[in-house]
Every structure is written in C-alpha cells, then in structure tokens.
Amino acid sequence: MEDKARWVQGMFGRIAGRYDLLNHLLSFNLDKRWRARTVKRVSNILVRPDARVLDLCCGTGDLLIALNGAFGSDFCHPMLLEAQRKSASSPLFEADALALPLKNNSFDLITCAFGFRNLANYEKGLDELLRVLKPGGVAAILEFSQPTNRVFGALYGFFSTRILPRIGGMVSGSPDAYSYLPESIRKFPGAEDLASKIKAAGFERVEFERMTGGAVALHLAYKATSY
Ligand SMILES: C[S@@+](CC[C@H](N)C(=O)[O-])C[C@H]1O[C@@H](n2cnc3c(N)ncnc32)[C@H](O)[C@@H]1O
C-alpha cells in the first residue's frame, strides 16, 4: 500500500468516533441531503429485487444504510466498526478500493461517497470500478468539487481553510485530519475534469450534477452493456 493510503487509513481510524458528528456539523447537515439525492438518482437500480449493490469507502455507513441491503466496504477497521454498530445487518468487508477481492462483472451499482478523493490513484480506482461492475452497471461517485460562483467560492474557501480546520481539529482531536480535508478538496479535479477521467477510464457515458453551488458533485458513470 502506498504511503498516502496508509496515512489516510490511519487518519480515518483516529477520527472514526467523531466522524458523523463533524460531518453533520461542518456541512450544516447538507451531507444528509447530498446522500439522499444520490440514493434518489440510483433508485431505478435499487428497486430491482436482484440488484447487487456495493457502497465503496462506506466509512461509518450513512449512505450504506440508506441503500438498504447493499454490501459495504472500507479499508479502515474503526470506520467499519462504527458502520457495524449503526447497522448490524449490513454485510461489510474490509478491503482496499484499489484492489477489491471481488469478481469481474459482479455488481449492478457501486456508490462511493466522499471516498474517491482519498484514493492514492484515481485511474486505478476507476479501473477497479469498471472491472467489478456488470456490463450496463453504474458507478455513482459523490465527492467534493469546486464552487462555480466566484463570490460563493471565496466564502466557501474562507470557511473551508480557516474555520473548518479549527472546529474539526478541536472536536476530533486530530488537527491534521481537518487540514487534510480542504487540501484534498483543492487538489481534486473539478467536475468536468473528473468526468473526462471517467470517460478516459473506459466508461461508455458519464453525467454529473453539481449541488450546493458546485461545492459537491455527483457523477454517474455507465459501463457499456456490451463491455
Ligand atoms: C470521508 S470518508 C466517507 C465515508 C462515507 N462514505 C460517508 O459518506 O460518510 C472516506 C472513507 O474512505 C475510506 N477510504 C479511503 N481510501 C480508501 C481505500 N483505498 N480503500 C478503501 N477505503 C478507503 C476511508 O477509510 C473512509 O472511511
């Protein structure tokens, strides 16, 4: 495992107990809406009784629970313990998103909420999604992105670099985790660029929608039916 991945794994392990509280607090509860919108966008798959669904980088399980019956996977043990505590019936397994212990063409839907940005190698992450999805399957990537409006962008930039790290650091007791967060968002490709990466990885089609002024984006990546 690369150094970045090992650091990310340890960092999430340290904040697992306070992760949900800080998520809701620092997003003004908007994180719940972002996940709810994601579930709504993939509801056409979720209603299929035979749909096999995986929530990748499931963390403490908030999206996983809303997906109702999905498999959850993460490489951080303390985060998975939180998910298990919240949803004892969810099937969970510990795995690196870059090397999933799953067969080719085995899932109809793979969701990934706020996990993809943390991967040490985005191309490899997309390759894994494509490999594990069935032909015609969909990957739903919900991630932080770049605000499109300059004024909102400036306010958001101030909040995320000056206020968020202080509150996050204080409440979690891990200042490094909450200075990593805005830094990782800044380095992450914008919505258009991420869509290009998804296409370049071999997905047949990609669509995305921005939420909260572009602070967050949901990408839906479609694997060709004839893959
Ligand atoms: C910001 S949390 C998101 C958790 C959850 N999906 C949510 O919506 O709150 C990111 C999660 O991705 C996981 N993660 C990061 N890199 C990973 C990797 N390479 N393999 C598996 N999990 C990874 C972390 O352990 C962490 O639990």
PDBQT file of the ligand as one rigid body, heavy atoms in Angstrom, charges set to zero:
ROOT
HETATM    1  C1  LIG A 301     -14.720  10.819   4.041  1.00  0.00    +0.000 C 
HETATM    2  S1  LIG A 301     -14.991   9.146   4.424  1.00  0.00    +0.000 S 
HETATM    3  C2  LIG A 301     -16.554   8.829   3.674  1.00  0.00    +0.000 C 
HETATM    4  C3  LIG A 301     -17.355   7.786   4.379  1.00  0.00    +0.000 C 
HETATM    5  C4  LIG A 301     -18.781   7.591   3.886  1.00  0.00    +0.000 C 
HETATM    6  N1  LIG A 301     -18.826   7.088   2.534  1.00  0.00    +0.000 N 
HETATM    7  C5  LIG A 301     -19.611   8.854   4.003  1.00  0.00    +0.000 C 
HETATM    8  O1  LIG A 301     -20.313   9.198   3.055  1.00  0.00    +0.000 OA
HETATM    9  O2  LIG A 301     -19.574   9.469   5.071  1.00  0.00    +0.000 OA
HETATM   10  C6  LIG A 301     -13.861   8.332   3.348  1.00  0.00    +0.000 C 
HETATM   11  C7  LIG A 301     -13.746   6.856   3.607  1.00  0.00    +0.000 C 
HETATM   12  O3  LIG A 301     -12.991   6.297   2.538  1.00  0.00    +0.000 OA
HETATM   13  C8  LIG A 301     -12.176   5.283   3.058  1.00  0.00    +0.000 C 
HETATM   14  N2  LIG A 301     -11.069   5.038   2.122  1.00  0.00    +0.000 N 
HETATM   15  C9  LIG A 301     -10.165   5.918   1.676  1.00  0.00    +0.000 A 
HETATM   16  N3  LIG A 301      -9.304   5.343   0.838  1.00  0.00    +0.000 NA
HETATM   17  C10 LIG A 301      -9.681   4.037   0.730  1.00  0.00    +0.000 A 
HETATM   18  C11 LIG A 301      -9.193   2.927   0.030  1.00  0.00    +0.000 A 
HETATM   19  N4  LIG A 301      -8.107   2.999  -0.752  1.00  0.00    +0.000 N 
HETATM   20  N5  LIG A 301      -9.832   1.753   0.147  1.00  0.00    +0.000 NA
HETATM   21  C12 LIG A 301     -10.926   1.634   0.932  1.00  0.00    +0.000 A 
HETATM   22  N6  LIG A 301     -11.424   2.646   1.663  1.00  0.00    +0.000 NA
HETATM   23  C13 LIG A 301     -10.822   3.850   1.556  1.00  0.00    +0.000 A 
HETATM   24  C14 LIG A 301     -11.737   5.812   4.412  1.00  0.00    +0.000 C 
HETATM   25  O4  LIG A 301     -11.285   4.802   5.263  1.00  0.00    +0.000 OA
HETATM   26  C15 LIG A 301     -13.016   6.496   4.890  1.00  0.00    +0.000 C 
HETATM   27  O5  LIG A 301     -13.790   5.643   5.669  1.00  0.00    +0.000 OA
ENDROOT
TORSDOF 0
